[in-house]
């Protein structure tokens, strides 16, 4: 029996060796493939958890950023409205003083300065805060991933974020003074008695932007965002100095400058839209068919039409208002919730800038760069 088995092995030795090698190789390959599959699955799971963790951290940073922006935007808006306080002038005008023409001229400059200062200040605040908070967020995420020495501690974080308080205080004052000079240069020649249409109003704001962009003495407010942020700050900490220099490089980049200018132009467009509504609601242009107007009865071509004024179509591009009559209703855009969505100009601009997709994408890109390990 054993001899037969031995003979069988001798006869089929090569076949058995090949078969054994094949099955052995298959076993080794299967084991190797299973091990590699487990490693791939573990790596994919690790990447997924890291991606989820990073996404949650970014979303938390974004919420903090929006809350901080809303809080500081209100402070900046109130600061501008206090620096350009028109309430005293309004009270004086109600008393019908002898110098009312001079007061109206002063009111004209202050109202246009208010609008322009709010647009520039809120745009600069949005950009600088998004840059700062996403740089901090990126560093904090890297610290949470690595267990080595932290890149940024709480004290350094507080010092870095306190830089924006300079803009909220002294920076806003400097900005208002610069914008007031540009507004006077454009608006001083414009008579209060002049009839203004929407195109001319838009041209006035465009002229103020142009004066500011080409200001060779004090510089374009958008191009000197860094000055507003760190212009009066001494940096004695090496780590803080490094982060500030990184921030300055970002704020001075062409991409950020372009996004900021785009935000400024978009904000001015929103203001023009609200003023267009004023033209539509406050002015009713006379037509050649209007023969007589008495209360709400309009006689046209011998026929009596009731309540014609309230139903009249107003082409806002052709409607005109005397500038002196337009100023009080523009003033109400700040003091009353007469803008769309029942808001005022400062809140409207803040909401639109906070939801601006370009600014959100800018923050996301900065976070991705500084959080990468």
Secondary structure, DSSP 8 states (H G I E B T S, - for coil): -HHHHHHHHHHTHHHHHHHHHHHHHHHHHHHHHHHHHHHHHHHHHHHHHHHHHHHHHHHHHHHHHHHHHHHHHHHHHHHHHHHT--HHHHHHHHTT-TTHHHHHHHHHHHHHHHHHHHHHHHHHHHHHHHHHHHHHHHHHHHHHH--SS-SS-HHHHHHHHTHHHHIIIIIHHHHHHHHHHHHHHHHTTS-TTSEEEHHHHHHHHHHHHHHHHT-TTT--TTTTHHHHHHTT-----HHHHHHHHHHHHHHTSHHHHHHHHHHHHHHHHHHHHHHHHHHHHH-----TTEEEEETTEEEETTEEEETHHHH----TTT-EEEHHHHHHHHHHHHHS--BGGGB-HHHHHHHHHHT-HHHHHHHHHHHHHHH--
